[in-house]
Amino acid sequence: MSNSDRNDAQEQRLPVEDVLTGVTLRSIDSAKSIGFVFALVKYLDRDPPGSDSAWAYRTSSAPNREELLGALRVQEKLMQKELAMDWGSNEPSDGDDAADEDPRKYVPVQDALPGIKLHPIKDAKRIDFVFALVKYLEEEEEEEEKPNESDDWNWAFLASWNLNREELLGALRIQVKILEEELIMEWRSDDSDW
């Protein structure tokens, strides 16, 4: 976590639409409630567009880091597999993943992540794209509901329509590595208690 991220963490969380201004995401149609959001954000820290970009992550609450690491690893592997399949195909690619997406299928961030609050990104002039890993409870029909299954949490990822998968894969790998190293250090310090 950078010094900027540490300072931002001391500020009060704001509604998601105030932090990720202008962002649209696909919504999770079957989500009854959202329990946790990990957002990986690429933003421009200077005007005009084309200036330097930077990355930050934000969470809606303190995460279970082991669980988050598992979810991030799954997304990393899925994206790596998807990219390898694309690279191995004989179809020419212009490298623009957004060309295959219809921006009309996306909703404002506050509709995709209702009620979520995040710490602000102090230096962000404009959000370039967002990858959000979301832990949510799924709506179930009354007749299908079974005891103890209504609390089964699901994971989904939402991304802004202008997603660059190669760049996101690199950012995911960095987050996985950082989280792994933090957990290893924590586990090593716990070993000294034995």
CYANA upper distance limits for C-alpha pairs under 8 A (distance plus 0.5 A):
  1 MET  CA      5 ASP  CA      6.36
  1 MET  CA      6 ARG  CA      7.08
  2 SER  CA      6 ARG  CA      6.82
  3 ASN  CA      7 ASN  CA      6.65
  4 SER  CA      8 ASP  CA      6.59
  4 SER  CA    122 LYS  CA      8.24
  5 ASP  CA      9 ALA  CA      6.57
  5 ASP  CA     56 ALA  CA      7.76
  5 ASP  CA    121 ILE  CA      8.26
  6 ARG  CA     10 GLN  CA      7.37
  7 ASN  CA     11 GLU  CA      7.73
  8 ASP  CA    119 HIS  CA      6.82
  8 ASP  CA    120 PRO  CA      6.89
  8 ASP  CA    121 ILE  CA      7.17
  8 ASP  CA    122 LYS  CA      7.25
  9 ALA  CA    119 HIS  CA      6.63
 11 GLU  CA    119 HIS  CA      6.93
 11 GLU  CA    120 PRO  CA      7.98
 12 GLN  CA    119 HIS  CA      6.73
 13 ARG  CA    117 LYS  CA      5.91
 13 ARG  CA    118 LEU  CA      5.22
 13 ARG  CA    119 HIS  CA      4.76
 13 ARG  CA    120 PRO  CA      7.28
 14 LEU  CA     18 ASP  CA      6.82
 14 LEU  CA     19 VAL  CA      7.17
 14 LEU  CA    117 LYS  CA      5.50
 14 LEU  CA    118 LEU  CA      5.92
 14 LEU  CA    119 HIS  CA      6.52
 14 LEU  CA    120 PRO  CA      7.21
 15 PRO  CA     19 VAL  CA      7.33
 15 PRO  CA    110 GLN  CA      8.39
 15 PRO  CA    115 GLY  CA      7.57
 15 PRO  CA    116 ILE  CA      6.63
 15 PRO  CA    117 LYS  CA      4.86
 15 PRO  CA    118 LEU  CA      6.97
 16 VAL  CA     20 LEU  CA      6.41
 16 VAL  CA     21 THR  CA      8.42
 16 VAL  CA    109 VAL  CA      7.42
 16 VAL  CA    110 GLN  CA      6.62
 16 VAL  CA    113 LEU  CA      7.97
 16 VAL  CA    115 GLY  CA      8.21
 16 VAL  CA    116 ILE  CA      6.15
 16 VAL  CA    117 LYS  CA      5.51
 16 VAL  CA    118 LEU  CA      6.33
 17 GLU  CA     21 THR  CA      5.72
 17 GLU  CA     22 GLY  CA      7.91
 17 GLU  CA     23 VAL  CA      8.27
 17 GLU  CA    108 PRO  CA      8.46
 17 GLU  CA    109 VAL  CA      6.52
 17 GLU  CA    110 GLN  CA      5.93
 18 ASP  CA    120 PRO  CA      8.37
 19 VAL  CA    118 LEU  CA      7.24
 19 VAL  CA    119 HIS  CA      7.71
 19 VAL  CA    120 PRO  CA      5.73
 19 VAL  CA    121 ILE  CA      7.23
 20 LEU  CA    109 VAL  CA      7.80
 20 LEU  CA    127 ILE  CA      7.07
 21 THR  CA    126 ARG  CA      8.31
 21 THR  CA    127 ILE  CA      7.63
 22 GLY  CA    108 PRO  CA      7.77
 22 GLY  CA    109 VAL  CA      8.20
 22 GLY  CA    127 ILE  CA      8.21
 23 VAL  CA    108 PRO  CA      6.74
 23 VAL  CA    109 VAL  CA      6.13
 23 VAL  CA    127 ILE  CA      7.77
 23 VAL  CA    129 PHE  CA      8.04
 23 VAL  CA    130 VAL  CA      8.11
 23 VAL  CA    160 SER  CA      7.18
 24 THR  CA    106 TYR  CA      6.04
 24 THR  CA    107 VAL  CA      5.60
 24 THR  CA    108 PRO  CA      4.93
 24 THR  CA    109 VAL  CA      5.55
 24 THR  CA    112 ALA  CA      8.43
 24 THR  CA    160 SER  CA      6.19
 24 THR  CA    161 TRP  CA      7.73
 25 LEU  CA    106 TYR  CA      5.44
 25 LEU  CA    107 VAL  CA      5.99
 25 LEU  CA    108 PRO  CA      6.93
 25 LEU  CA    109 VAL  CA      6.29
 25 LEU  CA    112 ALA  CA      6.67
 25 LEU  CA    158 LEU  CA      6.58
 25 LEU  CA    159 ALA  CA      6.23
 25 LEU  CA    160 SER  CA      5.41
 25 LEU  CA    161 TRP  CA      7.35
 26 ARG  CA    105 LYS  CA      6.96
 26 ARG  CA    106 TYR  CA      5.01
 26 ARG  CA    107 VAL  CA      6.47
 26 ARG  CA    112 ALA  CA      6.90
 26 ARG  CA    158 LEU  CA      6.57
 26 ARG  CA    159 ALA  CA      7.61
 26 ARG  CA    160 SER  CA      8.01
 27 SER  CA    106 TYR  CA      7.60
 27 SER  CA    107 VAL  CA      7.22
 27 SER  CA    111 ASP  CA      7.73
 27 SER  CA    112 ALA  CA      4.86
 27 SER  CA    113 LEU  CA      8.04
 27 SER  CA    158 LEU  CA      7.94
 28 ILE  CA    112 ALA  CA      7.35
 28 ILE  CA    156 ALA  CA      8.36
 30 SER  CA    138 GLU  CA      5.85
 30 SER  CA    139 GLU  CA      5.86
 31 ALA  CA    136 TYR  CA      6.59
 31 ALA  CA    137 LEU  CA      6.25
 31 ALA  CA    138 GLU  CA      5.06
 31 ALA  CA    139 GLU  CA      6.20
 32 LYS  CA    136 TYR  CA      7.74
 32 LYS  CA    137 LEU  CA      5.93
 32 LYS  CA    138 GLU  CA      5.63
 32 LYS  CA    139 GLU  CA      5.21
 33 SER  CA    136 TYR  CA      6.19
 33 SER  CA    137 LEU  CA      5.86
 33 SER  CA    138 GLU  CA      7.76
 34 ILE  CA    113 LEU  CA      7.87
 34 ILE  CA    114 PRO  CA      8.42
 34 ILE  CA    134 VAL  CA      7.59
 34 ILE  CA    135 LYS  CA      6.58
 34 ILE  CA    136 TYR  CA      4.77
 34 ILE  CA    137 LEU  CA      6.91
 35 GLY  CA    134 VAL  CA      8.14
 35 GLY  CA    135 LYS  CA      5.99
 35 GLY  CA    136 TYR  CA      5.82
 35 GLY  CA    137 LEU  CA      7.91
 36 PHE  CA     59 THR  CA      7.85
 36 PHE  CA     60 SER  CA      6.31
 36 PHE  CA     61 SER  CA      7.10
 36 PHE  CA     63 PRO  CA      8.05
 36 PHE  CA    134 VAL  CA      6.35
 36 PHE  CA    135 LYS  CA      5.58
 36 PHE  CA    136 TYR  CA      7.59
 37 VAL  CA     59 THR  CA      6.01
 37 VAL  CA     60 SER  CA      5.76
 37 VAL  CA     61 SER  CA      8.17
 37 VAL  CA    116 ILE  CA      8.31
 37 VAL  CA    132 ALA  CA      6.94
 37 VAL  CA    133 LEU  CA      6.22
 37 VAL  CA    134 VAL  CA      5.15
 37 VAL  CA    135 LYS  CA      6.94
 38 PHE  CA     57 TYR  CA      7.57
 38 PHE  CA     58 ARG  CA      6.40
 38 PHE  CA     59 THR  CA      5.05
 38 PHE  CA     60 SER  CA      7.30
 38 PHE  CA    132 ALA  CA      6.03
 38 PHE  CA    133 LEU  CA      5.59
 38 PHE  CA    134 VAL  CA      7.07
 39 ALA  CA     57 TYR  CA      5.95
 39 ALA  CA     58 ARG  CA      5.66
 39 ALA  CA     59 THR  CA      6.70
 39 ALA  CA    130 VAL  CA      7.12
 39 ALA  CA    131 PHE  CA      6.17
 39 ALA  CA    132 ALA  CA      4.73
 39 ALA  CA    133 LEU  CA      6.83
 40 LEU  CA     55 TRP  CA      7.72
 40 LEU  CA     56 ALA  CA      6.55
 40 LEU  CA     57 TYR  CA      4.94
 40 LEU  CA     58 ARG  CA      7.14
 40 LEU  CA    130 VAL  CA      6.30
 40 LEU  CA    131 PHE  CA      5.64
 40 LEU  CA    132 ALA  CA      6.74
 41 VAL  CA     55 TRP  CA      6.10
 41 VAL  CA     56 ALA  CA      5.79
 41 VAL  CA     57 TYR  CA      6.34
 41 VAL  CA     58 ARG  CA      8.34
 41 VAL  CA    127 ILE  CA      7.70
 41 VAL  CA    128 ASP  CA      8.11
 41 VAL  CA    129 PHE  CA      6.57
 41 VAL  CA    130 VAL  CA      5.15
 41 VAL  CA    131 PHE  CA      7.03
 42 LYS  CA     53 SER  CA      7.23
 42 LYS  CA     54 ALA  CA      6.25
 42 LYS  CA     55 TRP  CA      5.07
 42 LYS  CA     56 ALA  CA      7.16
 42 LYS  CA    127 ILE  CA      6.75
 42 LYS  CA    128 ASP  CA      5.86
 42 LYS  CA    129 PHE  CA      5.85
 42 LYS  CA    130 VAL  CA      6.89
 43 TYR  CA     53 SER  CA      5.97
 43 TYR  CA     54 ALA  CA      5.99
 43 TYR  CA     55 TRP  CA      6.75
 43 TYR  CA     56 ALA  CA      8.45
 43 TYR  CA    124 ALA  CA      6.26
 43 TYR  CA    125 LYS  CA      7.68
 43 TYR  CA    126 ARG  CA      6.20
 43 TYR  CA    127 ILE  CA      4.80
 43 TYR  CA    128 ASP  CA      5.40
 43 TYR  CA    129 PHE  CA      7.49
 44 LEU  CA     49 PRO  CA      7.72
 44 LEU  CA     51 SER  CA      7.03
 44 LEU  CA     52 ASP  CA      6.50
 44 LEU  CA     53 SER  CA      4.85
 44 LEU  CA     54 ALA  CA      6.74
 44 LEU  CA    124 ALA  CA      6.32
 44 LEU  CA    125 LYS  CA      6.14
 44 LEU  CA    126 ARG  CA      5.78
 44 LEU  CA    127 ILE  CA      6.82
 44 LEU  CA    128 ASP  CA      7.16
 45 ASP  CA     51 SER  CA      7.93
 45 ASP  CA     52 ASP  CA      6.87
 45 ASP  CA     53 SER  CA      6.49
 45 ASP  CA     54 ALA  CA      7.23
 45 ASP  CA    123 ASP  CA      5.84
 45 ASP  CA    124 ALA  CA      5.41
 45 ASP  CA    125 LYS  CA      5.80
 45 ASP  CA    126 ARG  CA      7.75
 46 ARG  CA     51 SER  CA      6.29
 46 ARG  CA     52 ASP  CA      7.07
 46 ARG  CA     53 SER  CA      8.43
 46 ARG  CA    124 ALA  CA      8.18
 46 ARG  CA    125 LYS  CA      6.54
 47 ASP  CA     51 SER  CA      6.80
 47 ASP  CA    125 LYS  CA      7.28
 56 ALA  CA    121 ILE  CA      8.01
 58 ARG  CA    118 LEU  CA      6.75
 58 ARG  CA    119 HIS  CA      7.10
 59 THR  CA     63 PRO  CA      7.88
 59 THR  CA    118 LEU  CA      6.76
 59 THR  CA    119 HIS  CA      8.31
 60 SER  CA    116 ILE  CA      6.85
 60 SER  CA    117 LYS  CA      6.23
 60 SER  CA    118 LEU  CA      5.80
 63 PRO  CA     67 GLU  CA      8.43
 63 PRO  CA     68 LEU  CA      7.27
 64 ASN  CA     68 LEU  CA      6.64
 65 ARG  CA     69 LEU  CA      6.45
 65 ARG  CA    179 LEU  CA      7.97
 65 ARG  CA    183 LEU  CA      8.34
 66 GLU  CA     70 GLY  CA      6.88
 66 GLU  CA    183 LEU  CA      8.32
 67 GLU  CA     71 ALA  CA      6.84
 68 LEU  CA     72 LEU  CA      6.56
 69 LEU  CA     73 ARG  CA      6.57
 69 LEU  CA    176 VAL  CA      6.82
 69 LEU  CA    179 LEU  CA      7.12
 69 LEU  CA    180 GLU  CA      7.80
 70 GLY  CA     74 VAL  CA      6.78
 71 ALA  CA     75 GLN  CA      6.88
 71 ALA  CA    133 LEU  CA      8.47
 71 ALA  CA    155 TRP  CA      8.04
 72 LEU  CA     76 GLU  CA      6.58
 72 LEU  CA    133 LEU  CA      8.40
 72 LEU  CA    172 LEU  CA      7.52
 72 LEU  CA    176 VAL  CA      6.95
 73 ARG  CA     77 LYS  CA      6.64
 73 ARG  CA    176 VAL  CA      7.10
 74 VAL  CA     78 LEU  CA      6.61
 75 GLN  CA     79 MET  CA      6.54
 76 GLU  CA     80 GLN  CA      6.60
 76 GLU  CA    169 LEU  CA      6.74
 76 GLU  CA    172 LEU  CA      6.59
 76 GLU  CA    173 ARG  CA      7.20
 77 LYS  CA     81 LYS  CA      6.58
 78 LEU  CA     82 GLU  CA      6.59
 79 MET  CA     83 LEU  CA      6.56
 79 MET  CA    165 ARG  CA      7.79
 79 MET  CA    169 LEU  CA      7.07
 80 GLN  CA     84 ALA  CA      6.58
 80 GLN  CA    169 LEU  CA      7.48
 81 LYS  CA     85 MET  CA      6.69
 82 GLU  CA     86 ASP  CA      6.79
 83 LEU  CA     87 TRP  CA      6.50
 83 LEU  CA    165 ARG  CA      8.14
 83 LEU  CA    166 GLU  CA      8.09
 84 ALA  CA     88 GLY  CA      6.47
 85 MET  CA     89 SER  CA      6.76
 96 ASP  CA    164 ASN  CA      7.61
 97 ASP  CA    101 GLU  CA      7.78
 97 ASP  CA    162 ASN  CA      7.72
 97 ASP  CA    163 LEU  CA      6.99
 97 ASP  CA    164 ASN  CA      6.73
 97 ASP  CA    165 ARG  CA      7.77
 98 ALA  CA    102 ASP  CA      8.38
 98 ALA  CA    161 TRP  CA      6.40
 98 ALA  CA    162 ASN  CA      5.44
 98 ALA  CA    163 LEU  CA      6.76
 98 ALA  CA    164 ASN  CA      8.19
101 GLU  CA    161 TRP  CA      7.11
102 ASP  CA    106 TYR  CA      8.39
102 ASP  CA    161 TRP  CA      8.23
103 PRO  CA    161 TRP  CA      6.56
106 TYR  CA    160 SER  CA      8.42
106 TYR  CA    161 TRP  CA      7.86
107 VAL  CA    111 ASP  CA      6.74
107 VAL  CA    112 ALA  CA      6.81
108 PRO  CA    112 ALA  CA      6.99
109 VAL  CA    113 LEU  CA      6.44
109 VAL  CA    114 PRO  CA      8.42
110 GLN  CA    114 PRO  CA      5.64
110 GLN  CA    115 GLY  CA      7.82
110 GLN  CA    116 ILE  CA      8.22
129 PHE  CA    159 ALA  CA      7.99
129 PHE  CA    160 SER  CA      6.14
129 PHE  CA    161 TRP  CA      8.41
129 PHE  CA    162 ASN  CA      6.98
129 PHE  CA    163 LEU  CA      6.91
130 VAL  CA    159 ALA  CA      6.06
130 VAL  CA    160 SER  CA      5.91
130 VAL  CA    163 LEU  CA      8.23
131 PHE  CA    157 PHE  CA      7.50
131 PHE  CA    158 LEU  CA      6.38
131 PHE  CA    159 ALA  CA      4.91
131 PHE  CA    160 SER  CA      7.22
131 PHE  CA    168 LEU  CA      8.40
132 ALA  CA    157 PHE  CA      5.99
132 ALA  CA    158 LEU  CA      5.55
132 ALA  CA    159 ALA  CA      6.61
133 LEU  CA    155 TRP  CA      7.51
133 LEU  CA    156 ALA  CA      6.42
133 LEU  CA    157 PHE  CA      4.94
133 LEU  CA    158 LEU  CA      6.97
134 VAL  CA    155 TRP  CA      6.06
134 VAL  CA    156 ALA  CA      5.74
134 VAL  CA    157 PHE  CA      6.38
134 VAL  CA    158 LEU  CA      7.98
135 LYS  CA    153 TRP  CA      6.90
135 LYS  CA    154 ASN  CA      6.12
135 LYS  CA    155 TRP  CA      5.10
135 LYS  CA    156 ALA  CA      7.13
136 TYR  CA    153 TRP  CA      6.02
136 TYR  CA    154 ASN  CA      5.84
136 TYR  CA    155 TRP  CA      6.83
136 TYR  CA    156 ALA  CA      8.35
137 LEU  CA    150 SER  CA      8.16
137 LEU  CA    151 ASP  CA      7.28
137 LEU  CA    152 ASP  CA      7.04
137 LEU  CA    153 TRP  CA      5.51
137 LEU  CA    154 ASN  CA      6.67
138 GLU  CA    150 SER  CA      8.42
138 GLU  CA    152 ASP  CA      8.41
138 GLU  CA    153 TRP  CA      7.84
138 GLU  CA    154 ASN  CA      7.63
140 GLU  CA    144 GLU  CA      7.09
140 GLU  CA    145 GLU  CA      6.63
140 GLU  CA    150 SER  CA      8.04
141 GLU  CA    145 GLU  CA      6.79
145 GLU  CA    149 GLU  CA      7.57
145 GLU  CA    150 SER  CA      7.14
146 LYS  CA    150 SER  CA      7.48
148 ASN  CA    152 ASP  CA      8.36
159 ALA  CA    163 LEU  CA      7.02
163 LEU  CA    168 LEU  CA      8.11
164 ASN  CA    168 LEU  CA      6.64
165 ARG  CA    169 LEU  CA      6.47
166 GLU  CA    170 GLY  CA      7.04
167 GLU  CA    171 ALA  CA      6.90
168 LEU  CA    172 LEU  CA      6.53
169 LEU  CA    173 ARG  CA      6.66
170 GLY  CA    174 ILE  CA      6.87
171 ALA  CA    175 GLN  CA      6.84
172 LEU  CA    176 VAL  CA      6.62
173 ARG  CA    177 LYS  CA      6.63
174 ILE  CA    178 ILE  CA      6.64
175 GLN  CA    179 LEU  CA      6.59
176 VAL  CA    180 GLU  CA      6.54
177 LYS  CA    181 GLU  CA      6.67
178 ILE  CA    182 GLU  CA      6.71
179 LEU  CA    183 LEU  CA      6.67
180 GLU  CA    184 ILE  CA      6.61
181 GLU  CA    185 MET  CA      6.68
182 GLU  CA    186 GLU  CA      6.71
183 LEU  CA    187 TRP  CA      6.47
184 ILE  CA    188 ARG  CA      6.52
185 MET  CA    189 SER  CA      6.75
186 GLU  CA    190 ASP  CA      6.78
187 TRP  CA    191 ASP  CA      6.75
188 ARG  CA    192 SER  CA      7.38
189 SER  CA    193 ASP  CA      8.07
190 ASP  CA    194 TRP  CA      8.12
